[in-house]
């Protein structure tokens, strides 16, 4: 069973993975790179990697807050 906070985090990062690179591309193509689509595409790819790294960090932080997994001991017969 997935917790609602985990689903919300996944939904946020899914939207961010689509919106942030697109916004970066269209905001930088004319404003910073003078119509050069190559540099704007590179900046969008960098932004996609930033979102991906942020997701991995958030997942690791969430996993470490949960505490260690319970240890099960099997009895030998």
mmCIF file of the N, C-alpha and C atoms, coordinates in Angstrom:
data_MODEL
# 
_entry.id   MODEL 
# 
loop_
_atom_site.group_PDB 
_atom_site.id 
_atom_site.type_symbol 
_atom_site.label_atom_id 
_atom_site.label_alt_id 
_atom_site.label_comp_id 
_atom_site.label_asym_id 
_atom_site.label_entity_id 
_atom_site.label_seq_id 
_atom_site.pdbx_PDB_ins_code 
_atom_site.Cartn_x 
_atom_site.Cartn_y 
_atom_site.Cartn_z 
_atom_site.occupancy 
_atom_site.B_iso_or_equiv 
_atom_site.pdbx_formal_charge 
_atom_site.auth_seq_id 
_atom_site.auth_comp_id 
_atom_site.auth_asym_id 
_atom_site.auth_atom_id 
_atom_site.pdbx_PDB_model_num 
ATOM 1   N N  . UNK A 1 1  ? 0.838  -1.180  0.000   1.00 0.00 ? 1  UNK A N  1 
ATOM 2   C CA . UNK A 1 1  ? 0.000  0.000   0.000   1.00 0.00 ? 1  UNK A CA 1 
ATOM 3   C C  . UNK A 1 1  ? 0.880  1.240   0.000   1.00 0.00 ? 1  UNK A C  1 
ATOM 4   N N  . UNK A 1 2  ? 0.639  2.152   -0.927  1.00 0.00 ? 2  UNK A N  1 
ATOM 5   C CA . UNK A 1 2  ? 1.435  3.367   -1.021  1.00 0.00 ? 2  UNK A CA 1 
ATOM 6   C C  . UNK A 1 2  ? 0.819  4.446   -0.150  1.00 0.00 ? 2  UNK A C  1 
ATOM 7   N N  . UNK A 1 3  ? 1.676  5.168   0.513   1.00 0.00 ? 3  UNK A N  1 
ATOM 8   C CA . UNK A 1 3  ? 1.201  6.276   1.320   1.00 0.00 ? 3  UNK A CA 1 
ATOM 9   C C  . UNK A 1 3  ? 0.840  7.448   0.420   1.00 0.00 ? 3  UNK A C  1 
ATOM 10  N N  . UNK A 1 4  ? -0.100 8.269   0.841   1.00 0.00 ? 4  UNK A N  1 
ATOM 11  C CA . UNK A 1 4  ? -0.546 9.387   0.008   1.00 0.00 ? 4  UNK A CA 1 
ATOM 12  C C  . UNK A 1 4  ? 0.559  10.418  -0.185  1.00 0.00 ? 4  UNK A C  1 
ATOM 13  N N  . UNK A 1 5  ? 1.442  10.583  0.785   1.00 0.00 ? 5  UNK A N  1 
ATOM 14  C CA . UNK A 1 5  ? 2.554  11.523  0.635   1.00 0.00 ? 5  UNK A CA 1 
ATOM 15  C C  . UNK A 1 5  ? 3.505  11.066  -0.462  1.00 0.00 ? 5  UNK A C  1 
ATOM 16  N N  . UNK A 1 6  ? 3.704  9.776   -0.561  1.00 0.00 ? 6  UNK A N  1 
ATOM 17  C CA . UNK A 1 6  ? 4.576  9.233   -1.602  1.00 0.00 ? 6  UNK A CA 1 
ATOM 18  C C  . UNK A 1 6  ? 3.959  9.434   -2.980  1.00 0.00 ? 6  UNK A C  1 
ATOM 19  N N  . UNK A 1 7  ? 2.668  9.221   -3.092  1.00 0.00 ? 7  UNK A N  1 
ATOM 20  C CA . UNK A 1 7  ? 1.979  9.418   -4.366  1.00 0.00 ? 7  UNK A CA 1 
ATOM 21  C C  . UNK A 1 7  ? 1.999  10.896  -4.749  1.00 0.00 ? 7  UNK A C  1 
ATOM 22  N N  . UNK A 1 8  ? 1.794  11.777  -3.778  1.00 0.00 ? 8  UNK A N  1 
ATOM 23  C CA . UNK A 1 8  ? 1.835  13.213  -4.053  1.00 0.00 ? 8  UNK A CA 1 
ATOM 24  C C  . UNK A 1 8  ? 3.226  13.645  -4.506  1.00 0.00 ? 8  UNK A C  1 
ATOM 25  N N  . UNK A 1 9  ? 4.249  13.097  -3.874  1.00 0.00 ? 9  UNK A N  1 
ATOM 26  C CA . UNK A 1 9  ? 5.623  13.427  -4.265  1.00 0.00 ? 9  UNK A CA 1 
ATOM 27  C C  . UNK A 1 9  ? 5.907  12.942  -5.680  1.00 0.00 ? 9  UNK A C  1 
ATOM 28  N N  . UNK A 1 10 ? 5.458  11.743  -6.006  1.00 0.00 ? 10 UNK A N  1 
ATOM 29  C CA . UNK A 1 10 ? 5.645  11.213  -7.352  1.00 0.00 ? 10 UNK A CA 1 
ATOM 30  C C  . UNK A 1 10 ? 4.906  12.063  -8.380  1.00 0.00 ? 10 UNK A C  1 
ATOM 31  N N  . UNK A 1 11 ? 3.689  12.482  -8.060  1.00 0.00 ? 11 UNK A N  1 
ATOM 32  C CA . UNK A 1 11 ? 2.921  13.330  -8.975  1.00 0.00 ? 11 UNK A CA 1 
ATOM 33  C C  . UNK A 1 11 ? 3.605  14.678  -9.181  1.00 0.00 ? 11 UNK A C  1 
ATOM 34  N N  . UNK A 1 12 ? 4.125  15.266  -8.109  1.00 0.00 ? 12 UNK A N  1 
ATOM 35  C CA . UNK A 1 12 ? 4.832  16.545  -8.227  1.00 0.00 ? 12 UNK A CA 1 
ATOM 36  C C  . UNK A 1 12 ? 6.040  16.421  -9.139  1.00 0.00 ? 12 UNK A C  1 
ATOM 37  N N  . UNK A 1 13 ? 6.849  15.399  -8.925  1.00 0.00 ? 13 UNK A N  1 
ATOM 38  C CA . UNK A 1 13 ? 8.054  15.251  -9.730  1.00 0.00 ? 13 UNK A CA 1 
ATOM 39  C C  . UNK A 1 13 ? 7.734  14.848  -11.172 1.00 0.00 ? 13 UNK A C  1 
ATOM 40  N N  . UNK A 1 14 ? 6.613  14.176  -11.392 1.00 0.00 ? 14 UNK A N  1 
ATOM 41  C CA . UNK A 1 14 ? 6.196  13.865  -12.758 1.00 0.00 ? 14 UNK A CA 1 
ATOM 42  C C  . UNK A 1 14 ? 5.851  15.141  -13.515 1.00 0.00 ? 14 UNK A C  1 
ATOM 43  N N  . UNK A 1 15 ? 5.089  16.008  -12.874 1.00 0.00 ? 15 UNK A N  1 
ATOM 44  C CA . UNK A 1 15 ? 4.744  17.292  -13.492 1.00 0.00 ? 15 UNK A CA 1 
ATOM 45  C C  . UNK A 1 15 ? 5.997  18.149  -13.668 1.00 0.00 ? 15 UNK A C  1 
ATOM 46  N N  . UNK A 1 16 ? 6.869  18.146  -12.663 1.00 0.00 ? 16 UNK A N  1 
ATOM 47  C CA . UNK A 1 16 ? 8.102  18.936  -12.746 1.00 0.00 ? 16 UNK A CA 1 
ATOM 48  C C  . UNK A 1 16 ? 9.002  18.446  -13.869 1.00 0.00 ? 16 UNK A C  1 
ATOM 49  N N  . UNK A 1 17 ? 9.036  17.138  -14.101 1.00 0.00 ? 17 UNK A N  1 
ATOM 50  C CA . UNK A 1 17 ? 9.891  16.582  -15.150 1.00 0.00 ? 17 UNK A CA 1 
ATOM 51  C C  . UNK A 1 17 ? 9.413  17.011  -16.539 1.00 0.00 ? 17 UNK A C  1 
ATOM 52  N N  . UNK A 1 18 ? 8.140  17.309  -16.661 1.00 0.00 ? 18 UNK A N  1 
ATOM 53  C CA . UNK A 1 18 ? 7.611  17.784  -17.939 1.00 0.00 ? 18 UNK A CA 1 
ATOM 54  C C  . UNK A 1 18 ? 7.698  19.311  -18.029 1.00 0.00 ? 18 UNK A C  1 
ATOM 55  N N  . UNK A 1 19 ? 7.254  19.999  -16.987 1.00 0.00 ? 19 UNK A N  1 
ATOM 56  C CA . UNK A 1 19 ? 7.107  21.452  -17.042 1.00 0.00 ? 19 UNK A CA 1 
ATOM 57  C C  . UNK A 1 19 ? 8.432  22.208  -16.970 1.00 0.00 ? 19 UNK A C  1 
ATOM 58  N N  . UNK A 1 20 ? 9.328  21.814  -16.084 1.00 0.00 ? 20 UNK A N  1 
ATOM 59  C CA . UNK A 1 20 ? 10.555 22.591  -15.893 1.00 0.00 ? 20 UNK A CA 1 
ATOM 60  C C  . UNK A 1 20 ? 11.463 22.595  -17.123 1.00 0.00 ? 20 UNK A C  1 
ATOM 61  N N  . UNK A 1 21 ? 11.728 21.447  -17.745 1.00 0.00 ? 21 UNK A N  1 
ATOM 62  C CA . UNK A 1 21 ? 12.556 21.511  -18.957 1.00 0.00 ? 21 UNK A CA 1 
ATOM 63  C C  . UNK A 1 21 ? 11.894 22.289  -20.103 1.00 0.00 ? 21 UNK A C  1 
ATOM 64  N N  . UNK A 1 22 ? 10.583 22.123  -20.283 1.00 0.00 ? 22 UNK A N  1 
ATOM 65  C CA . UNK A 1 22 ? 9.899  22.883  -21.331 1.00 0.00 ? 22 UNK A CA 1 
ATOM 66  C C  . UNK A 1 22 ? 9.952  24.382  -21.060 1.00 0.00 ? 22 UNK A C  1 
ATOM 67  N N  . UNK A 1 23 ? 9.685  24.757  -19.826 1.00 0.00 ? 23 UNK A N  1 
ATOM 68  C CA . UNK A 1 23 ? 9.751  26.174  -19.470 1.00 0.00 ? 23 UNK A CA 1 
ATOM 69  C C  . UNK A 1 23 ? 11.162 26.716  -19.642 1.00 0.00 ? 23 UNK A C  1 
ATOM 70  N N  . UNK A 1 24 ? 12.151 25.933  -19.248 1.00 0.00 ? 24 UNK A N  1 
ATOM 71  C CA . UNK A 1 24 ? 13.540 26.359  -19.408 1.00 0.00 ? 24 UNK A CA 1 
ATOM 72  C C  . UNK A 1 24 ? 13.870 26.566  -20.878 1.00 0.00 ? 24 UNK A C  1 
ATOM 73  N N  . UNK A 1 25 ? 13.454 25.647  -21.717 1.00 0.00 ? 25 UNK A N  1 
ATOM 74  C CA . UNK A 1 25 ? 13.731 25.762  -23.152 1.00 0.00 ? 25 UNK A CA 1 
ATOM 75  C C  . UNK A 1 25 ? 13.129 27.042  -23.729 1.00 0.00 ? 25 UNK A C  1 
ATOM 76  N N  . UNK A 1 26 ? 11.838 27.238  -23.499 1.00 0.00 ? 26 UNK A N  1 
ATOM 77  C CA . UNK A 1 26 ? 11.166 28.371  -24.128 1.00 0.00 ? 26 UNK A CA 1 
ATOM 78  C C  . UNK A 1 26 ? 11.536 29.708  -23.495 1.00 0.00 ? 26 UNK A C  1 
ATOM 79  N N  . UNK A 1 27 ? 11.919 29.716  -22.228 1.00 0.00 ? 27 UNK A N  1 
ATOM 80  C CA . UNK A 1 27 ? 12.342 30.970  -21.611 1.00 0.00 ? 27 UNK A CA 1 
ATOM 81  C C  . UNK A 1 27 ? 13.764 31.359  -21.995 1.00 0.00 ? 27 UNK A C  1 
ATOM 82  N N  . UNK A 1 28 ? 14.599 30.390  -22.299 1.00 0.00 ? 28 UNK A N  1 
ATOM 83  C CA . UNK A 1 28 ? 15.993 30.708  -22.593 1.00 0.00 ? 28 UNK A CA 1 
ATOM 84  C C  . UNK A 1 28 ? 16.299 30.834  -24.078 1.00 0.00 ? 28 UNK A C  1 
ATOM 85  N N  . UNK A 1 29 ? 15.475 30.279  -24.945 1.00 0.00 ? 29 UNK A N  1 
ATOM 86  C CA . UNK A 1 29 ? 15.826 30.260  -26.374 1.00 0.00 ? 29 UNK A CA 1 
ATOM 87  C C  . UNK A 1 29 ? 15.992 31.673  -26.945 1.00 0.00 ? 29 UNK A C  1 
ATOM 88  N N  . UNK A 1 30 ? 15.131 32.588  -26.605 1.00 0.00 ? 30 UNK A N  1 
ATOM 89  C CA . UNK A 1 30 ? 15.251 33.953  -27.128 1.00 0.00 ? 30 UNK A CA 1 
ATOM 90  C C  . UNK A 1 30 ? 15.892 34.912  -26.133 1.00 0.00 ? 30 UNK A C  1 
ATOM 91  N N  . UNK A 1 31 ? 15.606 34.713  -24.865 1.00 0.00 ? 31 UNK A N  1 
ATOM 92  C CA . UNK A 1 31 ? 16.076 35.658  -23.857 1.00 0.00 ? 31 UNK A CA 1 
ATOM 93  C C  . UNK A 1 31 ? 17.582 35.583  -23.648 1.00 0.00 ? 31 UNK A C  1 
ATOM 94  N N  . UNK A 1 32 ? 18.143 34.380  -23.583 1.00 0.00 ? 32 UNK A N  1 
ATOM 95  C CA . UNK A 1 32 ? 19.558 34.238  -23.253 1.00 0.00 ? 32 UNK A CA 1 
ATOM 96  C C  . UNK A 1 32 ? 20.417 33.754  -24.414 1.00 0.00 ? 32 UNK A C  1 
ATOM 97  N N  . UNK A 1 33 ? 19.845 32.997  -25.333 1.00 0.00 ? 33 UNK A N  1 
ATOM 98  C CA . UNK A 1 33 ? 20.655 32.359  -26.365 1.00 0.00 ? 33 UNK A CA 1 
ATOM 99  C C  . UNK A 1 33 ? 20.381 32.876  -27.771 1.00 0.00 ? 33 UNK A C  1 
ATOM 100 N N  . UNK A 1 34 ? 19.631 33.931  -27.917 1.00 0.00 ? 34 UNK A N  1 
ATOM 101 C CA . UNK A 1 34 ? 19.429 34.575  -29.209 1.00 0.00 ? 34 UNK A CA 1 
ATOM 102 C C  . UNK A 1 34 ? 18.883 33.658  -30.288 1.00 0.00 ? 34 UNK A C  1 
ATOM 103 N N  . UNK A 1 35 ? 17.983 32.771  -29.955 1.00 0.00 ? 35 UNK A N  1 
ATOM 104 C CA . UNK A 1 35 ? 17.369 31.884  -30.931 1.00 0.00 ? 35 UNK A CA 1 
ATOM 105 C C  . UNK A 1 35 ? 18.129 30.601  -31.197 1.00 0.00 ? 35 UNK A C  1 
ATOM 106 N N  . UNK A 1 36 ? 19.230 30.380  -30.505 1.00 0.00 ? 36 UNK A N  1 
ATOM 107 C CA . UNK A 1 36 ? 20.020 29.160  -30.695 1.00 0.00 ? 36 UNK A CA 1 
ATOM 108 C C  . UNK A 1 36 ? 19.346 28.009  -29.949 1.00 0.00 ? 36 UNK A C  1 
ATOM 109 N N  . UNK A 1 37 ? 18.721 27.116  -30.714 1.00 0.00 ? 37 UNK A N  1 
ATOM 110 C CA . UNK A 1 37 ? 17.968 26.011  -30.118 1.00 0.00 ? 37 UNK A CA 1 
ATOM 111 C C  . UNK A 1 37 ? 18.876 24.977  -29.465 1.00 0.00 ? 37 UNK A C  1 
ATOM 112 N N  . UNK A 1 38 ? 20.115 24.885  -29.913 1.00 0.00 ? 38 UNK A N  1 
ATOM 113 C CA . UNK A 1 38 ? 21.035 23.900  -29.332 1.00 0.00 ? 38 UNK A CA 1 
ATOM 114 C C  . UNK A 1 38 ? 21.318 24.223  -27.874 1.00 0.00 ? 38 UNK A C  1 
ATOM 115 N N  . UNK A 1 39 ? 21.661 25.475  -27.599 1.00 0.00 ? 39 UNK A N  1 
ATOM 116 C CA . UNK A 1 39 ? 21.958 25.862  -26.216 1.00 0.00 ? 39 UNK A CA 1 
ATOM 117 C C  . UNK A 1 39 ? 20.710 25.798  -25.334 1.00 0.00 ? 39 UNK A C  1 
ATOM 118 N N  . UNK A 1 40 ? 19.572 26.181  -25.891 1.00 0.00 ? 40 UNK A N  1 
ATOM 119 C CA . UNK A 1 40 ? 18.326 26.091  -25.131 1.00 0.00 ? 40 UNK A CA 1 
ATOM 120 C C  . UNK A 1 40 ? 17.983 24.636  -24.832 1.00 0.00 ? 40 UNK A C  1 
ATOM 121 N N  . UNK A 1 41 ? 18.236 23.744  -25.785 1.00 0.00 ? 41 UNK A N  1 
ATOM 122 C CA . UNK A 1 41 ? 18.004 22.313  -25.560 1.00 0.00 ? 41 UNK A CA 1 
ATOM 123 C C  . UNK A 1 41 ? 18.931 21.741  -24.513 1.00 0.00 ? 41 UNK A C  1 
ATOM 124 N N  . UNK A 1 42 ? 20.176 22.188  -24.537 1.00 0.00 ? 42 UNK A N  1 
ATOM 125 C CA . UNK A 1 42 ? 21.129 21.740  -23.512 1.00 0.00 ? 42 UNK A CA 1 
ATOM 126 C C  . UNK A 1 42 ? 20.688 22.214  -22.138 1.00 0.00 ? 42 UNK A C  1 
ATOM 127 N N  . UNK A 1 43 ? 20.232 23.455  -22.045 1.00 0.00 ? 43 UNK A N  1 
ATOM 128 C CA . UNK A 1 43 ? 19.772 23.953  -20.743 1.00 0.00 ? 43 UNK A CA 1 
ATOM 129 C C  . UNK A 1 43 ? 18.526 23.198  -20.277 1.00 0.00 ? 43 UNK A C  1 
ATOM 130 N N  . UNK A 1 44 ? 17.653 22.805  -21.196 1.00 0.00 ? 44 UNK A N  1 
ATOM 131 C CA . UNK A 1 44 ? 16.477 22.010  -20.826 1.00 0.00 ? 44 UNK A CA 1 
ATOM 132 C C  . UNK A 1 44 ? 16.888 20.622  -20.352 1.00 0.00 ? 44 UNK A C  1 
ATOM 133 N N  . UNK A 1 45 ? 17.894 20.031  -20.998 1.00 0.00 ? 45 UNK A N  1 
ATOM 134 C CA . UNK A 1 45 ? 18.390 18.716  -20.565 1.00 0.00 ? 45 UNK A CA 1 
ATOM 135 C C  . UNK A 1 45 ? 19.032 18.803  -19.188 1.00 0.00 ? 45 UNK A C  1 
ATOM 136 N N  . UNK A 1 46 ? 19.749 19.882  -18.938 1.00 0.00 ? 46 UNK A N  1 
ATOM 137 C CA . UNK A 1 46 ? 20.341 20.085  -17.606 1.00 0.00 ? 46 UNK A CA 1 
ATOM 138 C C  . UNK A 1 46 ? 19.236 20.207  -16.562 1.00 0.00 ? 46 UNK A C  1 
ATOM 139 N N  . UNK A 1 47 ? 18.176 20.935  -16.885 1.00 0.00 ? 47 UNK A N  1 
ATOM 140 C CA . UNK A 1 47 ? 17.065 21.084  -15.943 1.00 0.00 ? 47 UNK A CA 1 
ATOM 141 C C  . UNK A 1 47 ? 16.382 19.744  -15.687 1.00 0.00 ? 47 UNK A C  1 
ATOM 142 N N  . UNK A 1 48 ? 16.248 18.904  -16.698 1.00 0.00 ? 48 UNK A N  1 
ATOM 143 C CA . UNK A 1 48 ? 15.666 17.573  -16.501 1.00 0.00 ? 48 UNK A CA 1 
ATOM 144 C C  . UNK A 1 48 ? 16.532 16.751  -15.555 1.00 0.00 ? 48 UNK A C  1 
ATOM 145 N N  . UNK A 1 49 ? 17.839 16.867  -15.685 1.00 0.00 ? 49 UNK A N  1 
ATOM 146 C CA . UNK A 1 49 ? 18.740 16.157  -14.771 1.00 0.00 ? 49 UNK A CA 1 
ATOM 147 C C  . UNK A 1 49 ? 18.657 16.710  -13.359 1.00 0.00 ? 49 UNK A C  1 
ATOM 148 N N  . UNK A 1 50 ? 18.467 18.010  -13.220 1.00 0.00 ? 50 UNK A N  1 
ATOM 149 C CA . UNK A 1 50 ? 18.304 18.609  -11.892 1.00 0.00 ? 50 UNK A CA 1 
ATOM 150 C C  . UNK A 1 50 ? 17.047 18.061  -11.219 1.00 0.00 ? 50 UNK A C  1 
ATOM 151 N N  . UNK A 1 51 ? 15.956 17.970  -11.967 1.00 0.00 ? 51 UNK A N  1 
ATOM 152 C CA . UNK A 1 51 ? 14.711 17.420  -11.413 1.00 0.00 ? 51 UNK A CA 1 
ATOM 153 C C  . UNK A 1 51 ? 14.908 15.959  -11.023 1.00 0.00 ? 51 UNK A C  1 
ATOM 154 N N  . UNK A 1 52 ? 15.585 15.202  -11.862 1.00 0.00 ? 52 UNK A N  1 
ATOM 155 C CA . UNK A 1 52 ? 15.834 13.788  -11.569 1.00 0.00 ? 52 UNK A CA 1 
ATOM 156 C C  . UNK A 1 52 ? 16.680 13.619  -10.312 1.00 0.00 ? 52 UNK A C  1 
ATOM 157 N N  . UNK A 1 53 ? 17.721 14.414  -10.173 1.00 0.00 ? 53 UNK A N  1 
ATOM 158 C CA . UNK A 1 53 ? 18.571 14.345  -8.976  1.00 0.00 ? 53 UNK A CA 1 
ATOM 159 C C  . UNK A 1 53 ? 17.779 14.748  -7.740  1.00 0.00 ? 53 UNK A C  1 
ATOM 160 N N  . UNK A 1 54 ? 16.931 15.771  -7.868  1.00 0.00 ? 54 UNK A N  1 
ATOM 161 C CA . UNK A 1 54 ? 16.100 16.186  -6.735  1.00 0.00 ? 54 UNK A CA 1 
ATOM 162 C C  . UNK A 1 54 ? 15.149 15.069  -6.318  1.00 0.00 ? 54 UNK A C  1 
ATOM 163 N N  . UNK A 1 55 ? 14.609 14.328  -7.290  1.00 0.00 ? 55 UNK A N  1 
ATOM 164 C CA . UNK A 1 55 ? 13.723 13.209  -6.967  1.00 0.00 ? 55 UNK A CA 1 
ATOM 165 C C  . UNK A 1 55 ? 14.474 12.106  -6.232  1.00 0.00 ? 55 UNK A C  1 
ATOM 166 N N  . UNK A 1 56 ? 15.662 11.790  -6.695  1.00 0.00 ? 56 UNK A N  1 
ATOM 167 C CA . UNK A 1 56 ? 16.455 10.741  -6.039  1.00 0.00 ? 56 UNK A CA 1 
ATOM 168 C C  . UNK A 1 56 ? 16.798 11.155  -4.614  1.00 0.00 ? 56 UNK A C  1 
ATOM 169 N N  . UNK A 1 57 ? 17.196 12.405  -4.425  1.00 0.00 ? 57 UNK A N  1 
ATOM 170 C CA . UNK A 1 57 ? 17.520 12.889  -3.078  1.00 0.00 ? 57 UNK A CA 1 
ATOM 171 C C  . UNK A 1 57 ? 16.286 12.837  -2.182  1.00 0.00 ? 57 UNK A C  1 
ATOM 172 N N  . UNK A 1 58 ? 15.139 13.263  -2.697  1.00 0.00 ? 58 UNK A N  1 
ATOM 173 C CA . UNK A 1 58 ? 13.905 13.226  -1.905  1.00 0.00 ? 58 UNK A CA 1 
ATOM 174 C C  . UNK A 1 58 ? 13.529 11.793  -1.544  1.00 0.00 ? 58 UNK A C  1 
ATOM 175 N N  . UNK A 1 59 ? 13.722 10.863  -2.465  1.00 0.00 ? 59 UNK A N  1 
ATOM 176 C CA . UNK A 1 59 ? 13.401 9.462   -2.184  1.00 0.00 ? 59 UNK A CA 1 
ATOM 177 C C  . UNK A 1 59 ? 14.336 8.876   -1.137  1.00 0.00 ? 59 UNK A C  1 
ATOM 178 N N  . UNK A 1 60 ? 15.606 9.209   -1.212  1.00 0.00 ? 60 UNK A N  1 
ATOM 179 C CA . UNK A 1 60 ? 16.562 8.711   -0.219  1.00 0.00 ? 60 UNK A CA 1 
ATOM 180 C C  . UNK A 1 60 ? 16.265 9.306   1.148   1.00 0.00 ? 60 UNK A C  1 
ATOM 181 N N  . UNK A 1 61 ? 15.932 10.589  1.181   1.00 0.00 ? 61 UNK A N  1 
ATOM 182 C CA . UNK A 1 61 ? 15.599 11.232  2.460   1.00 0.00 ? 61 UNK A CA 1 
ATOM 183 C C  . UNK A 1 61 ? 14.344 10.605  3.066   1.00 0.00 ? 61 UNK A C  1 
ATOM 184 N N  . UNK A 1 62 ? 13.352 10.318  2.237   1.00 0.00 ? 62 UNK A N  1 
ATOM 185 C CA . UNK A 1 62 ? 12.124 9.689   2.727   1.00 0.00 ? 62 UNK A CA 1 
ATOM 186 C C  . UNK A 1 62 ? 12.410 8.289   3.259   1.00 0.00 ? 62 UNK A C  1 
ATOM 187 N N  . UNK A 1 63 ? 13.262 7.556   2.559   1.00 0.00 ? 63 UNK A N  1 
ATOM 188 C CA . UNK A 1 63 ? 13.601 6.201   2.976   1.00 0.00 ? 63 UNK A CA 1 
ATOM 189 C C  . UNK A 1 63 ? 14.390 6.208   4.275   1.00 0.00 ? 63 UNK A C  1 
ATOM 190 N N  . UNK A 1 64 ? 15.279 7.179   4.455   1.00 0.00 ? 64 UNK A N  1 
ATOM 191 C CA . UNK A 1 64 ? 16.077 7.221   5.679   1.00 0.00 ? 64 UNK A CA 1 
ATOM 192 C C  . UNK A 1 64 ? 15.244 7.674   6.874   1.00 0.00 ? 64 UNK A C  1 
ATOM 193 N N  . UNK A 1 65 ? 14.174 8.437   6.637   1.00 0.00 ? 65 UNK A N  1 
ATOM 194 C CA . UNK A 1 65 ? 13.303 8.856   7.731   1.00 0.00 ? 65 UNK A CA 1 
ATOM 195 C C  . UNK A 1 65 ? 12.431 7.712   8.228   1.00 0.00 ? 65 UNK A C  1 
ATOM 196 N N  . UNK A 1 66 ? 12.217 6.723   7.394   1.00 0.00 ? 66 UNK A N  1 
ATOM 197 C CA . UNK A 1 66 ? 11.374 5.592   7.775   1.00 0.00 ? 66 UNK A CA 1 
ATOM 198 C C  . UNK A 1 66 ? 12.051 4.706   8.809   1.00 0.00 ? 66 UNK A C  1 
ATOM 199 N N  . UNK A 1 67 ? 13.360 4.788   8.898   1.00 0.00 ? 67 UNK A N  1 
ATOM 200 C CA . UNK A 1 67 ? 14.091 3.976   9.857   1.00 0.00 ? 67 UNK A CA 1 
ATOM 201 C C  . UNK A 1 67 ? 14.526 2.668   9.243   1.00 0.00 ? 67 UNK A C  1 
ATOM 202 N N  . UNK A 1 68 ? 15.292 1.921   9.987   1.00 0.00 ? 68 UNK A N  1 
ATOM 203 C CA . UNK A 1 68 ? 15.782 0.652   9.443   1.00 0.00 ? 68 UNK A CA 1 
ATOM 204 C C  . UNK A 1 68 ? 14.648 -0.364  9.315   1.00 0.00 ? 68 UNK A C  1 
ATOM 205 N N  . UNK A 1 69 ? 14.805 -1.239  8.371   1.00 0.00 ? 69 UNK A N  1 
ATOM 206 C CA . UNK A 1 69 ? 13.811 -2.285  8.156   1.00 0.00 ? 69 UNK A CA 1 
ATOM 207 C C  . UNK A 1 69 ? 13.887 -3.299  9.289   1.00 0.00 ? 69 UNK A C  1 
ATOM 208 N N  . UNK A 1 70 ? 12.756 -3.842  9.697   1.00 0.00 ? 70 UNK A N  1 
ATOM 209 C CA . UNK A 1 70 ? 12.786 -4.845  10.758  1.00 0.00 ? 70 UNK A CA 1 
ATOM 210 C C  . UNK A 1 70 ? 13.532 -6.100  10.305  1.00 0.00 ? 70 UNK A C  1 
ATOM 211 N N  . UNK A 1 71 ? 14.251 -6.669  11.230  1.00 0.00 ? 71 UNK A N  1 
ATOM 212 C CA . UNK A 1 71 ? 15.037 -7.862  10.934  1.00 0.00 ? 71 UNK A CA 1 
ATOM 213 C C  . UNK A 1 71 ? 14.230 -9.080  11.346  1.00 0.00 ? 71 UNK A C  1 
ATOM 214 N N  . UNK A 1 72 ? 14.096 -10.011 10.428  1.00 0.00 ? 72 UNK A N  1 
ATOM 215 C CA . UNK A 1 72 ? 13.385 -11.240 10.767  1.00 0.00 ? 72 UNK A CA 1 
ATOM 216 C C  . UNK A 1 72 ? 14.414 -12.352 10.950  1.00 0.00 ? 72 UNK A C  1 
ATOM 217 N N  . UNK A 1 73 ? 14.207 -13.125 11.983  1.00 0.00 ? 73 UNK A N  1 
ATOM 218 C CA . UNK A 1 73 ? 15.119 -14.222 12.300  1.00 0.00 ? 73 UNK A CA 1 
ATOM 219 C C  . UNK A 1 73 ? 14.370 -15.528 12.086  1.00 0.00 ? 73 UNK A C  1 
ATOM 220 N N  . UNK A 1 74 ? 14.960 -16.385 11.275  1.00 0.00 ? 74 UNK A N  1 
ATOM 221 C CA . UNK A 1 74 ? 14.349 -17.688 11.032  1.00 0.00 ? 74 UNK A CA 1 
ATOM 222 C C  . UNK A 1 74 ? 14.885 -18.681 12.050  1.00 0.00 ? 74 UNK A C  1 
ATOM 223 N N  . UNK A 1 75 ? 13.983 -19.484 12.547  1.00 0.00 ? 75 UNK A N  1 
ATOM 224 C CA . UNK A 1 75 ? 14.389 -20.529 13.486  1.00 0.00 ? 75 UNK A CA 1 
ATOM 225 C C  . UNK A 1 75 ? 14.818 -21.752 12.699  1.00 0.00 ? 75 UNK A C  1 
ATOM 226 N N  . UNK A 1 76 ? 15.899 -22.333 13.130  1.00 0.00 ? 76 UNK A N  1 
ATOM 227 C CA . UNK A 1 76 ? 16.363 -23.554 12.479  1.00 0.00 ? 76 UNK A CA 1 
ATOM 228 C C  . UNK A 1 76 ? 15.688 -24.745 13.142  1.00 0.00 ? 76 UNK A C  1 
ATOM 229 N N  . UNK A 1 77 ? 15.262 -25.681 12.337  1.00 0.00 ? 77 UNK A N  1 
ATOM 230 C CA . UNK A 1 77 ? 14.593 -26.857 12.889  1.00 0.00 ? 77 UNK A CA 1 
ATOM 231 C C  . UNK A 1 77 ? 15.417 -28.089 12.657  1.00 0.00 ? 77 UNK A C  1 
# 
